[in-house]
Amino acid sequence: MTTTTIDVLNGFLRDELAAIATYGEALHERSAFSGKTELSTCQRSHEVRAGILRDKIVSLGGEPAPTAGVPGMWRKLVASGAVAIGPDMAIRALEQGEDHVLRDYRSGISTVEPEVRDFLEQKILPEEEYTHRTLSDLKQRLASAMATVKHSAR
């Protein structure tokens, strides 16, 4: 297996590890948040993908990245305080992170060897599309609820 393929997989793994940490930050002390179930589901999906990617990297003779490494998009969201401000900002910030990860997968898949590409397209990309869609749906639901509250307050 080429070093490039393992490097790309480690890049994906770092994205997943950063996502896990960011979801954890967003969920911290949000016991009454109506979207908590969706955020927990997305975090769990990222955890599963991180495990699958670690296993794949090892099976290819590589060394999995131990941490998210250099702060990326997800870390910037936490550092900016967006995930701590409120549910609306947290969802928008998390959706931006999901956008970033989905773009990384879509652009990186073409750079790996064919059998690894098939693995990513079958096992990883559908799950990322699911978490991305879940965040988009949650954002829409919260926006509708906020619009209803604002309208009824008039």
Disulfide bonds with the S-S distance in Angstrom:
none
